[in-house]
Amino acid sequence: MNEKIWKLMVESFDRGLSKREARRLQRALEDATDLREEQRRLAEQRRLLAADRANGFAPGFADRVMDRIGRLEIRPRRIETFYASLRPVFGRVALAAVAICLLLISFNIIRTGDLSVRGALAMNRLDLNSHVEMYSAFGLEE
């Protein structure tokens, strides 16, 4: 089947063909039985689709559905309300924790007199003798 003829046949259902195109299609339909069968099959499919379209939804259906969805009361789940109640508390606790950490770091720096990470974390400077004493106190000697 010629693809141009097939396209003309399909277009003949949707729009009026020019006289030249109509004659060309008519000659092709007279010459080819498979093309006539295809035209009959396409016409039947279009008829069935048109009949099915008549059984569609009533006018305003989409608007009614959207209105009903808009009126639904959406209730949050229990876990969501639990988390929502914790959110303001978490902010306050986090702020207090940061303030406590800053106070401890400031206290350690002032107490040790060392403006470094070791001083901020109150880590003593250990020399070799201190390490040996620490290991011997815990019985880690060999």
C-alpha positions in Angstrom: 0.0 0.0 0.0 1.3 3.4 -1.0 2.0 5.6 2.0 0.9 8.7 0.3 -2.5 7.1 -0.7 -2.9 5.8 2.9 -2.3 9.4 4.3 -4.8 10.8 1.8 -7.4 8.2 3.0 -6.8 9.1 6.7 -7.0 12.8 5.9 -10.3 12.3 4.0 -11.9 11.5 7.3 -10.8 14.7 8.9 -11.0 17.3 6.1 -12.3 17.6 2.6 -9.8 16.7 -0.1 -9.2 18.7 -3.2 -10.6 17.4 -6.4 -7.3 16.1 -7.6 -6.6 14.3 -4.3 -10.2 12.9 -4.2 -9.7 11.5 -7.8 -6.4 10.0 -6.9 -7.8 8.3 -3.8 -10.9 7.1 -5.7 -8.7 5.4 -8.3 -6.5 3.8 -5.7 -9.6 2.5 -3.9 -11.0 1.0 -7.1 -7.7 -0.7 -7.8 -6.8 -2.1 -4.4 -9.1 -4.3 -2.3 -6.8 -4.1 0.8 -7.1 -0.3 0.7 -10.9 -0.5 0.6 -10.8 -2.9 3.5 -8.5 -0.6 5.4 -10.9 2.3 4.7 -13.9 0.3 6.0 -11.9 -0.7 9.1 -10.9 3.0 9.8 -14.5 4.2 9.3 -15.7 1.6 11.8 -13.1 2.6 14.4 -14.0 6.2 14.0 -17.7 5.4 14.4 -17.0 3.4 17.6 -14.8 6.2 19.0 -17.5 8.8 18.3 -20.2 6.6 20.0 -17.9 6.1 23.0 -17.3 9.8 23.3 -21.1 10.4 23.7 -21.0 8.2 26.9 -18.5 10.5 28.5 -18.9 12.6 31.6 -21.7 15.1 32.1 -20.8 18.8 31.6 -19.2 20.3 34.7 -17.9 17.0 36.0 -14.3 18.2 36.3 -15.5 21.3 38.2 -17.5 19.3 40.6 -14.6 16.9 41.3 -12.2 19.8 41.9 -14.7 21.5 44.2 -15.1 18.4 46.3 -11.3 17.9 46.5 -11.0 21.6 47.6 -13.6 21.0 50.4 -11.9 18.0 51.8 -10.5 18.5 55.2 -7.0 17.2 55.1 -6.1 16.1 58.6 -2.4 15.6 59.4 -1.3 12.2 60.6 -0.4 11.8 64.3 3.4 11.6 63.7 3.2 14.8 61.7 1.5 16.7 64.6 4.1 15.2 67.0 7.0 16.5 64.9 5.3 19.9 64.5 4.9 20.3 68.2 8.6 19.5 68.7 9.9 22.0 66.2 9.6 25.1 68.4 11.0 23.3 71.3 14.0 22.0 69.3 15.0 25.6 68.3 15.1 26.7 72.0 17.0 23.7 73.1 19.5 24.0 70.3 20.0 27.7 71.1 20.6 26.9 74.8 23.0 24.1 73.9 25.1 26.4 71.7 25.2 29.1 74.5 26.4 26.4 77.0 29.1 25.2 74.6 30.3 28.8 74.1 30.4 29.4 77.8 32.4 26.2 78.4 34.9 27.1 75.7 35.3 30.6 77.1 35.7 29.3 80.6 38.3 26.7 79.5 40.3 29.3 77.5 40.3 31.7 80.5 41.2 29.0 82.9 44.1 27.5 80.9 45.3 30.8 79.5 45.8 29.1 76.1 44.0 30.5 73.1 44.1 27.3 71.0 41.9 24.3 70.4 43.7 22.5 73.2 42.9 25.4 75.6 39.3 25.6 74.4 38.8 21.9 75.0 40.8 22.0 78.3 43.3 19.4 77.1 46.4 19.4 79.1 49.7 19.3 77.4 51.1 15.9 78.1 54.8 15.3 78.0 56.5 11.8 77.7 56.5 11.3 81.5 52.8 12.0 81.8 52.1 9.4 79.1 54.2 6.8 80.9 52.5 7.5 84.2 49.1 7.3 82.6 49.9 3.9 81.0 51.3 2.5 84.2 48.3 3.6 86.2 46.0 1.6 83.9 48.4 -1.4 83.8 49.0 -1.0 80.1 52.8 -1.7 80.4 54.3 -4.6 78.6 
